[in-house]
Amino acid sequence: MRTNSKQLLSKSLKALTLTLALGTVNSAVAGLNIFACEPEYAALAKELAPDAKIYSATTAMQDPHQVQARPSLIAKMRQADLAICAGADLEVGWLPMLQMKSANAKVRSTDQGLFFAAEQIDTLDQLTSVDRSMGDVHAKGNPHLHFDPNRLLDVATALTGKLVQLDPDNKAQYQSSLASFSERWQAAIPKWEAKAKPLEGSKVIAYHSSFKYLFNWLGLEQVADLEPKPGIPPSSSHLASLLNRAKQGDILAIVIASYQSERGADWLAERSDLPVLVLPMSVGGNEQSVDLFTLYDSAIALLLSAKQ
Amino acid sequence: MTISTMRLSGVAAACALLSTQALASDPSLTNPAISAVLDGYYQSGERPMSERVEGFGLGHTELAMSANIDDMFYGKLTAVVEMHDGETELGLEEAFIQTLAMPGGFSVRAGRFLSDIGYLNNQHVHTDSFSDRPAAYRAFLGSHYFDDGVRLSYVAPTDLYWTMGVEAFKGDNMRAADEHGERDFKNLGVYTAFTKLGGDVGANGSWQAGLSYLRNENGRLTADEHDHEEPAVDDGHDHSHSAQYTGENTYVADFVYKWAPSGNYKYQHLTLSGEYFRVTDFKPLEEHDDHDDDDGHGDEGKDYQEGWYLSSVYQFSPHWSAGIRYGQVDTQMMHDDHFDPQKLKETEVSLAWHHSHFSTVRLQYTNQQGTNFDGFEDDNIITLQYVMTLGAHGAHQF
């Protein structure tokens, strides 16, 4: 059995090399086939590997916690050379099922073509112990890290390493893409920070911890969640308690993400006279957000609009 | 209690190590995915061929453990505790290994596992939207067909999802009734072949359709000269997971369509599904030839049994979902030298409350209309049931 599996493994490695070799022939045109779990990572891949064929499993209108391992995703993952996901258990309900059903050895382990953004950085809100009575929390920390520009840059650097590992022939190209992205990104960060200066110290009520990294970066404070517990939708008794909190008069706005229901937010907004801001959760979350840069532009502009 | 402690320490260990390899849930030696399912109910009556009895009862109480064994194999073990007639029985529903790194989209699964025929069969019963499987599943597959065997599957590298596979099983639970133990059954009893296609329709919808064939070497009934011979169906309390009506050839066609606004399943989604079963070549060989000559009257001579269902489940808020299902089976019961047609129609409505992703309380109403079906004529059944999972996060299977 042992020898058999070794033989099989070496055979599969040979097949893999062959596929990779065949892949390289076409690479001038097609490049790597990339499966992104969320649109922010599809956008990042587009910056770093512009020639790759990139597919995003979810849109900014879909809650990535609640995705189903549907046939089209299995078919896309079957063809992927690289899968880029947030990690920290965000995709725990569907990614393992996709990996199992797509039978694609390439994207099975992070040693090969699987990449978790959350593993490249320190996540916020890591918990030493979790219990489901706390709601649907992630022990490995908050996975919505793409709204921290510095962490995202670290992820971009690590992702470039992964691209080079999988497609060493195009190393120079990947490195120049990273250099270009990094330069533009680092130039944008102080501009965003300057623009968002008036927001510092503002208090908001938000649906979930979706924008934890954005608030953390810009110095906003999320004083309450519309969800009574993570993953549990707003209840009337909880909203009533939020109304009391809102009446203290120090809240800037109620913030929800593009895939979250407006119902609870609208109820609270009507009674507390607070604005509801629907921020794009990712690229494609509103008309303005067409790439990572405009995503940040739009989120900050929306927050500022409540200030006026 | 031990289980939850194990789970917690597993999670804690995972936190401490923050292991950087393996799958999304990265189950490893120190952190296998361990989960338990608790299922309890009260019901006012009994559905034929069902595992649930009247009154209070426990459904499948499952304990599952899974992890990557190494970089080549994945393993899963699901133990099921069932209670009936005051006895506690421990059963193994799954104990399989699956390859993880075969090239070309192939994979092999071996051991005890759920067959991949049809739409519902490869899903665990506790993920269903109704308390019992449709009558067709109960009649022809013993609710859900799992067995000891091996599967080879292939997924095509196409944008349209296309998978196909073949399986071979021992087939003990699919044997035709043999009350006298005289029959020489084949050890390799069941072979299946299946294919499924699927994809998306715009941003809101997804679909899957499949065709399956099951060959059952031991599915044909044998002639019996004894009076009033009845296949196993008369035993309403049979918990052996055996199929009640078998035949040599079974054909299954299935489809499912799911819809969610913008593809966002969190708040609302709709699931439409349906399956059709046709079971042929069930009559004893000798019998079969005579039958058409002797017997003139209409329906009685039918040489196939069939069943189907249509189900629609709508989750209209994160907390609530409602479902409606209609299903029927047309079966044939052997009496001496002839077959009597039987029919069972079930109309079901269910309402479920989901406090979280992990807990469901369901109220279900079933109206069943039976014709010559084991004494079931016009019954109404109310079931109140809870299904809760603890431990590792289950999969959102399509």
Interface residues (C-beta under 8 A of the other chain):
Chain A: S5 L8 L9 K11 S12 A15 L16 T19 T58 T59 M61 Q62 D63 H65 Q66 V67 Q68 A69 R70 P71 S72 I74 A75 K76 R78 Q79 C85 G87 D89 E91 V92 G93 W94 L95 P96 M97 Q99 M100 K101 S102 A103 N104 A105 R108 S109 T110 D111 F116 E119 Q126 L127 T128 S129 V130 D131 R132 G135 D136 A139 K140 G231 I232 P233 Y259 Q260 S261
Chain B: L8 V11 A12 A14 C15 L18 T20 Q21 A22 L23 A24 S25 D71 M72 Y74 Q98 L100 A101 M102 P103 G104 G105 F106 S107 S153 Y154 V155 A156 P157 T158 D159 L160 Y161 W162 T163 K196 L197 G198 G199 D200 A203 S206 W207 Q208 K258 S262 G263 N264 Y265 K266 Y267 S317 P318 H319 H355 S356 H357 F358 L390 H393 G394 A395 H396 Q397 F398
